[in-house]
Amino acid sequence: MANNTQEEEIETLAWRVQKLRIELSEAEAQLAQKKEQMANKGKMKNNSNTEKSTNGVMANKEKINIKTEAQGKADVVMVPGDRVMITWDRYWKWNCSTWRMPKTPYEGSKGTVIRMSECYVWVELDDTNIILQKRKHNVKLVAGEKD
């Protein structure tokens, strides 16, 4: 009788091992499929003229293509020396909608990027040489102008 229960236990364990192997192979297949999808997404990103040259700096032609394609968007790649225009600059008023806030004299001004961070851009204005700190989404690249 004790021999019979041991055999049943062995069969149960063998069945569990077989079931776990099947689940493992299915999980590996799903993982491989997800890796393939991620690789395809990576290939699509690399084909969009954002590849860097060997020394870590974008080639001039690629940099210009990116600027013209994504002009006016918040995720534009800006570097110091780029020409930008301030698209939104208002005097802040509480309990007032943004379209009723008065414009500052700097809205619409053009300047040169002198410093950058993750969220901000420091712009030196052309006409007054004043340096303003602006959020990246409040400035846009000006196409065709270079210093």
C-alpha positions in Angstrom: 0.0 0.0 0.0 2.8 2.4 0.9 4.4 1.5 -2.5 1.1 2.4 -4.3 1.0 5.9 -2.7 4.6 6.6 -3.6 3.9 5.7 -7.2 0.8 7.9 -7.2 2.9 10.7 -5.7 5.6 10.2 -8.4 3.0 10.3 -11.1 1.5 13.5 -9.7 4.9 15.1 -9.5 5.7 14.0 -13.1 2.4 15.4 -14.3 3.1 18.7 -12.4 6.6 18.9 -14.0 5.2 18.3 -17.4 2.6 21.0 -16.9 5.3 23.5 -15.7 7.4 22.7 -18.7 4.5 23.5 -21.0 3.8 26.7 -19.2 7.5 27.6 -19.3 7.7 27.0 -23.1 4.5 29.2 -23.6 6.0 32.0 -21.4 9.3 31.8 -23.4 7.4 32.1 -26.7 5.5 35.1 -25.4 8.8 36.7 -24.2 10.4 36.1 -27.6 7.4 37.6 -29.3 7.6 40.7 -27.1 11.3 41.1 -27.7 10.7 40.9 -31.4 8.1 43.6 -31.2 10.4 45.8 -29.2 13.2 45.3 -31.7 10.8 46.3 -34.5 9.9 49.5 -32.7 13.6 50.2 -32.1 14.3 49.8 -35.8 11.5 52.2 -36.7 13.0 54.8 -34.3 16.4 54.3 -35.8 15.2 54.8 -39.3 13.7 58.3 -38.5 16.9 60.3 -39.0 17.8 60.4 -35.3 20.9 58.2 -35.5 24.0 59.7 -34.1 27.4 59.7 -35.7 30.4 57.8 -34.2 31.6 60.6 -32.0 28.2 61.1 -30.3 27.2 64.3 -32.1 24.5 64.4 -34.8 25.7 65.1 -38.2 24.7 68.6 -39.4 22.4 67.3 -42.2 20.5 65.0 -39.8 20.1 67.8 -37.2 18.6 70.1 -39.8 16.2 67.4 -41.0 15.0 66.9 -37.4 14.5 70.6 -36.9 12.4 71.0 -40.1 10.3 67.9 -39.4 9.5 68.7 -35.8 9.4 72.5 -35.9 7.2 73.9 -33.2 6.8 70.7 -31.2 7.8 70.4 -27.6 10.1 67.4 -28.1 12.3 69.1 -30.6 16.0 68.5 -30.1 17.5 71.9 -29.4 21.2 72.7 -28.8 22.9 76.0 -27.8 23.2 78.2 -30.8 19.9 77.4 -32.3 17.6 80.2 -33.4 14.2 80.2 -31.7 11.1 82.3 -31.4 9.1 82.7 -28.2 5.6 81.6 -28.9 3.9 82.2 -25.6 4.8 84.7 -22.9 2.1 86.3 -20.7 1.8 88.3 -17.5 0.2 85.9 -15.1 -3.2 86.8 -13.5 -5.0 84.7 -11.0 -8.6 83.6 -11.8 -8.2 84.6 -15.4 -8.1 82.4 -18.5 -4.9 82.4 -20.5 -6.3 84.1 -23.5 -7.3 87.1 -21.4 -3.8 87.5 -19.8 -1.9 90.4 -21.3 1.1 89.6 -23.6 4.6 90.6 -22.6 6.8 92.5 -25.1 8.9 89.3 -25.5 6.1 87.2 -27.1 7.0 86.7 -30.8 10.7 87.8 -30.2 13.5 85.9 -31.8 16.7 84.9 -30.1 19.5 82.4 -29.7 19.6 79.4 -27.3 22.5 79.8 -24.9 21.8 77.1 -22.3 19.4 74.1 -22.0 18.1 71.8 -19.3 15.5 69.0 -19.4 12.5 71.4 -19.3 13.9 74.8 -19.8 15.7 76.9 -22.4 17.6 80.1 -21.8 17.2 82.5 -24.8 19.2 85.6 -25.5 17.0 88.0 -27.3 18.3 89.7 -30.5 17.0 93.2 -30.0 17.6 93.8 -26.3 20.3 91.1 -25.4 18.1 90.1 -22.4 18.3 86.5 -21.3 15.0 84.8 -20.6 14.3 81.4 -19.1 11.4 79.7 -20.9 9.9 76.3 -20.9 10.8 74.3 -24.0 7.2 74.0 -25.2 6.9 77.9 -25.2 9.6 78.3 -27.8 9.9 77.0 -31.4 12.8 76.6 -33.7 13.0 79.1 -36.5 13.8 77.3 -39.8 16.4 78.6 -42.2 18.2 81.0 -39.8 21.7 80.4 -38.5 24.2 82.4 -36.5 
